[in-house]
Amino acid sequence: MKTSPIKVGLAAFLALFISYSATAAVPELNENMTQGQFALWLVHAVGASIRLPASATEQDAIDFLTKLNVQPREGWDKKAVITKQFLASLLGDDAAASLSFEDLIKRIRDYVGDRFNDVDLGEFRAFGSSASGSVTI
């Protein structure tokens, strides 16, 4: 039985559509989002979403940030709404809670971006210097 090119093309399109629909939507940044939504937003904002599964969940983002040692003082509660105190605790700087929401977000994004880049660069260096293959850090 011969398969028509149209059927093959349609099957490929459907597979692509289904895999695209399974990708987690990145929440829009706002002051009323949950910690879980914020974690997902933050991972995407710093360009680290390549390290998450295609259908990443809030928990995947929290786990990734925790591996980067980015965690609030009281631990993550993915259902709790973010506060300026929570955001400041991600930086380990209680005084940062006095900043505007926008300034606090910028500092967090820079801080997490730097941590991600350091780890990513460390993995690249380990890969480049290892005679037997890559080393994940």
N, C-alpha and C positions, 0 to 999 in steps of 0.2 A: 504494500500500500504506500503510495507516494504522498508525502505531506506537502501541501501548497505553501509557497513563500508567504502568502497572506496569513495563513494560520500560524506560521512560525513567528512572523512579525508581531501579530496580535498577542501571542503568548509572551513574547519578550516585553512588549509594552505593558501588559498586565503585571508581569513580575516586577518590572521597574516601578510601576505605580504602587503596588502593594508594599514594596520595600520602602518607598518614599513616604507613604502614609504611616508606616510604623515608626518613623523617626519622631522623637519627642519634640514637641513644640517648645521653643525657648520663650519663657515668660517675659513680658515687658516689665522693665524696672519700674517699681513704684514703692512708696513708703508703707503700703499695706500688704505687701507680699509676705509669704511665709518664708521661714528659714530654708526650707527645701527648695522653694521656687528661686530664692536668692542664690543658693548654691549652684543650681543649674544655670541661672543667668550668668553668674560670675565665671564659671568654667568656660562658657561660650565667649564672654566678654574679653577674656585674656587669650583667646585663641587656642585653648587647650582641649576643645571638644574632640579633636582627633584622637585623644587618649580615652574617650568614652565609647561604649558600644553605640551603634547607629540608633537604637531605640532606648537611649539612656534615660534613666529615671532620676528623680531627685536624690534617691539613696546612692545611686552611682556617682553623682556629682559630690555628695557629702563624703563618700568613701575616698574619692580622688583628692579632694581638698585636705582630708585628714592625713592622707599619705604625704602630702606636701607640708604637713604640720601646720595647717591653717585650720584652726578650730577655736570656737569661742570658749571662754573660761568655764562656762557652765555646761559645755558640751552642746552638740547639735540637737535640736528638737524640730524636726522638719515641718511640724504642724503649727509651731508658734510664729506669731507675726514678728518681723524684724523690728528692732528698736535701735536708736542711736547708741545705747549702751552695749547692745549685742554687737553692733558693727565695730565699735571702738575696741571691744574685747578681741575681735579677730586680729587687730593690730597689736594687742597687748599694751594699749595706751588709753587708760581711762579718761585722760584729759581730751582725747580726740572727740569724745561725745559732745563737746561744746561746739564743734564745727557744724557747718550747714550740712544737710543731707548730701548735697551734690559734692561738696569738698571731701566729705568722709568717703563717699563712693569712689571718688578719684584716687584717694590715698590707698584704699583697699585694692582697687584694680591694679594700681602700680605695684603694690606690695606683692600681691599674688602673681602678677605677671612676671615680676623679677624672680620669685621663687620657682615658678614653672620654667622660666628660661634657664635658671641655674641648674635645675635637675635635668632638663632636656640637653643642655650643653654637657653636663657630666656624663649622661648616657652616650652622647656622641663621642666624647673623648674616650670613654671606656671601650666603645666599639672600635674606634680608630686605633687604639693602642693594644688591643687584645689579639694575640696571634691565633687563638683558637675560636674566635667568634665574638658575638656581642655579649655585653654584661648589662643587665637591667638594674638601674639604681632606683 
